[in-house]
Amino acid sequence: MSAAGAPVTAGGEPVRGPVRPGGLLDVLGVASVVLDTTGRIVLWSPQAEELFGYGAQEALGQYAARLMVDERHFELVGKLFADVMRTGQSWAGGFPIRHKDGSTRLVEFRNMRLLDDRGDVYALGLCADQSTVRRLEQDVALSERMVKQSPIGYAVLDTQLRYVSVNPALEKINGVPAGETVGHTMREVLPMLDSAPVEADARRVLETGEPVIDNTLVGRTPADPDQDHTWAHSMYRLEDAMGNVLGVAISVADITEQHRASLEAEAARRRLAVIADASARIGTTLDLDRTACELAEVAVPELADVAAVDLLDSVVDGRPSTLGPSESAVIRALAVRPQDGSDAVRAADPPGRIATYGPDRLITECVRSAEAVLVPQVKDEDLPRIARSPEAAEVLGRAGLHSYLAVPLIARGEVLGALDLKRTRNPAPFDEDDVLLARELAARAAVQIDNARWYQNARNTALTLQRSLLPSRPPVTTGLEVASRYQPAGATSEVGGDWFDVIPLEGGKTALVVGDVMGSGLSAAATMGRLRTATTTLAALGLDPALLLEHLDKTTSALDHSIATCMYAVHDPHLRQCRIANAGHLPPAHLRPGRPPELLDLPTGVPLGVGGIAFSTVTVDFEPGDELVFYTDGLVETRRHSLDERLDFLLSLLDDPARPLEETCDFLLRTLHHPDNHDDVALLIARAQELP
């Protein structure tokens, strides 16, 4: 359709031949009546028959006034008719007419003089029901006012997607006057806007008749060329009363503020999700390195493309972390994410490395001031203050580092280090919202890191004490070959009180001891040391194993309600036997050449520290080539298997009596010590030898 609504072909030419009715005149039902100079009807249209009720045969040749007008209006009608015919000036207005059924109706007239090619004069009357005309006038006026006064932009496009009309609101949105808009396409009017999606929607609406509701478009117009705006546009196909397609109507609303608020709400939701994720993922263990990795993993990619967790080296060692204005920061890298080998990652300090950052470096400023350091747009001159070296600065430049943020890790009032964040792929610069999120992550993680740091320091202290109390290597004894191992608990567990000992005695005898103090940490290690010392002292007295355990039980009872299990055996190479007493400990395995391994059937006894129950001594033959395997429960216990299953598994592994004892120790630890068992392990294996 053309701008005026007339039918046209695809090439823009008028359609030839009959066309279905559907224009405004058809809606109005406009009737045509032609009169000669005497006022007689000479032409009578079908619409006139419908409006006045008289058929053509009844009306043609009749005086119009006598047929359609009440007698009291004859004089007025005659005067109006004479004026039109004499002056040639048209007359328009409403006039009451008489319908054939006798009723009176108000009709809107447009009267004018006609002249044919022979010079004959006629009068043409165009008539329509006045109520219909008034209703349409009101509808048009109302529609026009609504469109003009609406704060929403409205436009009508023809079938060629050219503007037919725009309202003032759309003029304001586009920044282009209506006079420069009508007759042009959207891409001609708004060249700086990507209008292709809107035009595609409009073509689809023209073809299918299906409306488009609230599609969004982001861009700029001459009204505000320096800022992006967001608009919601809806469109529907315009058709006349008979269904002929006239074009497309479009409504446009500026929703920039709503869109921005929606983005901010989504960003807030994302921040809450990240914080919730951090609460669940950071601090799952008391391992310092693992906790740092968890923080870095939460930060990437939600907050940064590259995240590094760095601690002051003094903090890791438990020393004060205060830096003076001119002091450099000695930083120990704990974690870097992602681990994809990109240039930005290669520029970071690898985990475990200790690097010195000068007083002018941004990370030094961060840990010295205990404040966040933000560089929204990184320039070339900023790179040397971010990187650890000129070479690393060049790498960061090639990687496309464009935004940088460092926030301090603060726990219990002490600066531990910093969370270092970089953006290379995410095009958005860090902003204040990112600073708030990073601070929240750092605050939550710092407490976990501090806990892990102190736990690691305490564990290291306990482990140092534990190792110092155990024999570095078993002594050479008469008639015995001995091998031993001590494996502390995993990094996330406290060191326990497991111990073993090999004590040379008079007469070539040897005492073999394995014990386990219940509990963990420094207290358990200290208790273990006292029990080991007491055992060594009592063993020198040559006491029977059961009697020695009774004395040791009393010693344990005096150690702040401590409890321990213990296996004590005395080997006599001359008698080729061992005398063994048990205080609540797991039975040793006995290996004899040519026989299957077995667990010694010993009275279990009660743990040391319980008191009041006597211990028993059992004598076991111990020929050359025989072996005894002593161990603590950390070797065999797991959460998923019964103890009997694990003890059977232990015996199944002792299938080679000729295997060197050192290899047997390593083999048992490697095979039996389950990853989910975070207990210490003490292992002692003794093999009887022939006396020289």
Secondary structure, 3 states (H helix, E strand, C coil): CCCCCCCECCCCCECCCCCCCCCHHHHHCCEEEEECCCCEEEEECHHHHHHHCCCHHHHCCCEHHHHHCCHHHHHHHHHHHHHHHHHCCCEEEEEEEECCCCCEEEEEEEEEEEECCCCCEEEEEEEEEHHHHHHHHHHHHHHHHHHHHCCCEEEEECCCCEEEEECHHHHHHHCCCHHHCCCCEHHHHCCCCCCHHHHHHHHHHHHHCCCEEEEEEEECCCCCCCCCEEEEEEEEEEECCCCCEEEEEEEEEECHHHHHHHHHHHHHHHHHHHHHHHHHHCCCCCCHHHHHHHHHHHHCCCCCCEEEEEEEHHHHCCCCCCCCCCCCEEEEEEEEECCCCCHHHHCCCCCCCEEEECCCCHHHHHHHHCCCEEECCCCHHHHHHHCCCHHHHHHHHHHCCCEEEEEEEEECCEEEEEEEEEECCCCCCCCHHHHHHHHHHHHHHHHHHHHHHHHHHHHHHHHHHHHHHCCCCCCCECCEEEEEEEECCCCCCCCEEEEEEEEECHHHCEEEEEEEEEEEHHHHHHHHHHHHHHHHHHHCCCCCHHHHHHHHHHHHHCCCCCCEEEEEEEEECCCCEEEEEEECCCCCEEECCCCCCEECCCCCCCCECCCCCCCCEEEEECCCCCEEEEECHHHCCCCCCCHHHHHHHHHHHCCCCCCCHHHHHHHHHHHHCCCCCCCCEEEEEEEECCCC
